[in-house]
Amino acid sequence: MRHHYTVTIILIVLYTNTIISASSQSNTDPQIFEDPLSGVTFQYSDDWIKQGSFLYGAGSECTSLPCVRLPEVSVTTSPTAFEDFLLANYTKQQSLYHEESAGYEPITLNETKMGERDAFQYVYSTTSPFLTENEEIVYHEIYTTEGINLYKVTFTALRDEQYDEYLKSFKNMIDTFELIS
């Protein structure tokens, strides 16, 4: 009888370890963000929840009206590129607009990559009493073009609480960025 209990305990321990191992492995598998409307795809981690064309931090919730749910990643596509369009000039114009507007603080503007594509990133912050009770919000925008389309991926987060925590995850998304259309 003693031998039977020993075997049972060993089987329970082995079974429990297998379940724990399987569940921890599934959390590291990347998920695919695919949006046929914007024509993009990229990978994202379990730190994010997809709702429509947006990703939200897994622990975020809407606590006020208007609803501001941060951190957030959004993708937009617009046919704004024309024959002499230069992405460097476009992002510089965005920066100049914010330099002239009250309440905006440009942080960085430089060349980068979006997957294998050449891109520009523009990072700035603002404070809005209408959105977040005077908390500073960082907008990290990355732009690239294909034909006449301008693709913009924006990571929006509270500066002190969320930006540093989610920045690495956002950069991983950008590294896997691809056009699907």
Buried (B, 14 or more C-beta within 10 A) or exposed (E): EEEEEEEEEEEEEEEEEEEEEEEEEEEEEEBEBEBEEBBBBBBBBEBBBBEEBBBBBEEBEEEEEEEBBBBBBBBBBEEEBEEEEEBEEBBBEBBEEBEEEEEBBBBEBEEBBBBEBEBBBBBBBBBEEEBBEEBBBBBBBBBBBEEEBBBBBBBBBBBEEBBEBBBEBBEBBBEBBBBEE
